[in-house]
């Protein structure tokens, strides 16, 4: 369907050679993310959530199954096609920011555009626009070492969004932040989702972060075992439901 930005079908990922001991990290995972949806994936470490994110973001290939992003089968892309697709359609926020220390905040944000050979005169207004959206105009000339954790993560978010990707992936993006900066980042992601219709898939083990999502998929032993929907309830109510379910789900 055209309103699905991500469609995952029967995804399997097995590590190890056939004659050796094999480990199945993902075992038949299927789900979709609608356009403009904010979906969370939760699971304990070793549950398969990082493997899933690596495959979705084209950093790894599945053993079998299919991943469609913006109607494109990413599992069939090769080399340059894949790099090109990743550069245009995917935005990624990492836990440890992954900013280049020798570039200013503005240059870091501009990176995805520079890699697409967009001219500097066209890049500047795009960088300025997303910096304004994330309230970091004042730090554009600063280097990462001069920024707080919260500011670094906003710069990383701006870099992930400057090329207007089809989907924004977050890999524990609040993991290295203090609680105030974490809340600010989550409020920003929520606002981008609600007001700008940015589709977001957030991988987290943190119930507070997950409570900002509209829907949460719990992954365990490489399979999606449960789904929770917010259904318009308050974030506090949803947070409580997530906490209640974490207990039963972890057993």
Number of C-alpha atoms within 10 A of each C-alpha: 7 8 12 17 21 23 20 19 16 15 22 21 22 15 14 10 9 8 6 8 8 11 11 14 21 26 19 16 20 16 13 17 20 16 18 20 21 26 23 26 23 26 24 17 11 13 19 23 27 18 19 25 19 14 19 23 23 19 12 14 22 21 14 16 17 21 27 18 22 19 14 15 14 21 20 12 15 10 7 9 12 17 14 15 17 18 18 17 18 22 25 23 24 19 15 17 21 13 21 14 12 11 15 20 30 23 22 23 30 23 20 21 22 14 12 12 10 12 10 11 8 10 21 15 11 18 26 19 14 22 24 13 14 18 15 18 17 9 18 18 13 14 19 23 13 14 14 12 19 21 20 23 26 25 30 24 26 30 27 26 25 21 23 17 20 19 26 24 23 22 22 18 24 26 16 16 19 11 12 10 18 20 17 15 22 20 14 17 25 19 14 19 18 14 10 11 14 22 25 27 23 26 24 22 20 16 17 19 22 25 23 24 26 19 20 23 20 22 23 22 17 22 20 22 13 13 14 16 15 18 9 8 10 11 16 12 11 24 19 14 16 22 15 11 15 17 9 8 16 10 5
